[in-house]
Amino acid sequence: MASRKPRPVVEEPAAELVPDLSEAERKAKEAKLAERLDSLGRTLSEERSDAIKWRSTCGIEQDWGEDEDHYDGIDDANQDEHSGAWKTRPPGQVATKKKGRLQSKVFVNITRPAVNIAASRVCNILMPRFNLAPTPVPDLIGMAKGELPAPMLDQIGAQFQGQPKQAADAAELAVRQAMKIMEQATAKAAKAQKRIEDWHIEGRYYAENRLMIKDAAKIGTGILKGPIPEKVRRTAVKDGAVVAEETIKPVTRRVDAWNCYPDGACGENIQDGGYHWEKDAITAKKLAQLKGSDYLDGRIDLVLSEGPMRAIAPSKKKEFVAPGKGPYEIWYRYGDLTKENMEAAGCQCAEGAKPIPALVTMVNEHVIKVSLNPLDSGEFPYDYFAWPQKRKGMPWGTGIARAGRTPQRIVVAAVRAMMDNAGRSAGPQVIKGTQIQPNDGVNEIVPWKLWDYAEDGDIDDVRKAFAFVEVPMRQQEMANIVQMAVKWMEESTNMPMLLQGQQGSAPDLVGVVQILNANASEFLRDLGSSYDDDVSEPHGKRYYSWLKQYGPDDEKGEFVLDTRGASVNVERLLQDQELLKALQMSLNPVFKKDPAKFMDEYLTSRHFDPKKFEYDDEEWQQIVANMGKGPQDQRLAVAQFRGQVDLRLKQMEQAFESAENAKDRQVDIALAMIDEQIATAELGSVERQVLEKLKEDLAKTVITGNLQRELSRADIAHDRDVKLAGHIADRHKAKQVMTPPSEPPGRAKPGRAYQQ
């Protein structure tokens, strides 16, 4: 199967379509095509307005605005304290603080940490897994194992009747062919999986996936777009020179839900709709740079002359911006187009073609590009992840901010009431009699204030002119309401603090904690299944389709696609809690379970690589050999150790005796030589005295050496007894009674000169 390449769009004007016409006929034809493009632009603009209107009237935009406000800690009371204060309501519709009135604007935000913790926790779990394997064919798999089906055996037997050797060769050939086919399919699947993994890494698939999950946790909907073609610029060295190369790779991008407008009739699945619109922003400079490629240059010039225009619902007046002011809105529309409309934009289509899956690019109300949908299936390259599940009849979900909206409002109300109460109770209420007036005419309580008492006053004690009434402080009651609302936040969002790694409001009882953990796990299971159904599976299938369309031929084949990454990760997370118990139970051979496999699974759940903890082959073989010997009797082990010690000490003693005997022989030879000289030579008295003295000294040396030898033997025997006793203790060491006549390099330890 040859690789399918994207078909380029023919640039306007479509002169190539009418090469044999006269100039007048060509201009008339071009005018007709331009008129058709204008008509297409108006039709698509009405469709776009319908999508905008439906989304704005279904209530989802109001929910998103309120959810983002709560995430940012903004409400009607404190909008003036934030940038973009009139975010959700225009000026004049926000309740403002009246002058002189005590009113707190504190916004204690419990929504933001709940969203962030939930998103971070789920991001570590909902990581997609992509696995390709050859399509299983039972007969082929059996043949590769040498199990030929009965019909084939009958056929071989009939063909080589009476020729057993030829029949066996034919059967062996069939097995070899089946094995070769399976090997080729497995190799192709491995290459294809590696190719898609490379695309994911180069296209930052996992990073974009995390951003999408955070969107879903905040407003209930996260959107992934892909695979979409994107130019990748690389540098390479060819013939000693550095050259830049551009290649087209499929990538995945996170798209803001605010910029996506599905068909209002799509229900809960956008693929069931007839179209899908996406909005983005582009500057005039970037728009002008699109000219000269596969865009319609004349349409771009027309857009630039008009200036930026906002696409709004048809019931409102269109908003025009002065040319050159502000960015343009560029719209991408996926859906079917007729053959006539495709050809009007310069696309060549086959005769009698049905509606064609196309990608239309528009700015203002003008079509500036039409191209084929990169995928032959015509699918929209969008995946909507609804947290935790889709709203009825809509592709969007309900996020943490929406689920915890009521507890958040309770916390804000309670804290503001607490602060208002604290402000009012910070000082007493003062009641002043009418017969006392401030000296400066200002009624206020300040230090060193002077007050004048009326001369005709009838108060017998001037101190009775003032009365102070304390306002009660309700801090404890308000704090209880806050704690209650925090607990409701956990229950409303299905994300208890236990699941977030915190104790939260759970009672400190093991049984209760286990029950809460089990209940929380049901939410994770549901979330993981929704993610696999709505994102992993359709997204993975589109990458597989891209590979079959544009990939190398040696990577194409019929493969089984497994994208159940999120569900598997969730189950592994939940099983992690029971792995240690199962590991301990597996040590009992009665259960016939492999402890090594349990240990590998446990290490994997803790994000370790089990292979890094394995024995080397030689070490493991030695351990297996020792384990095969079985447990030894303790007395036998002691006897074996005693025999080893005796053998070693005997070897040391023999070596010692051999060295000492050699020394004795040398002394005997020296004495014999002296005796011979004394007996045979004619010596003077002085010489004779010298020889006698030398003989006497040698005799003393021999006696001392023999004494040192006996003491050393005693030390060796003592060492043997100590080693056999199995411990090292302080013991008497034999005294060194003589100094060695010569000491070789590496002096022996004290007392060991005649042993080492």
PyMOL commands that set and color helices and strands:
alter all, ss='L'
color gray80, all
select helices_A, chain A and resi 15-17+23-57+60-72+79-81+111-123+138-144+150-159+164-202+205-219+257-259+270-272+284-289+297-306+339-344+400-403+405-425+462-465+475-493+510-550+553-555+565-586+589-591+595-605+610-613+617-629+634-680+685-725
alter helices_A, ss='H'
color red, helices_A
select strands_A, chain A and resi 131-134+221-238+241-255+260-262+275-282+309-310+319-320+328-337+356-363+366-372+382-386+429-432+436-438+451-453+466-469+559-562
alter strands_A, ss='S'
color yellow, strands_A
deselect
rebuild
show_as cartoon
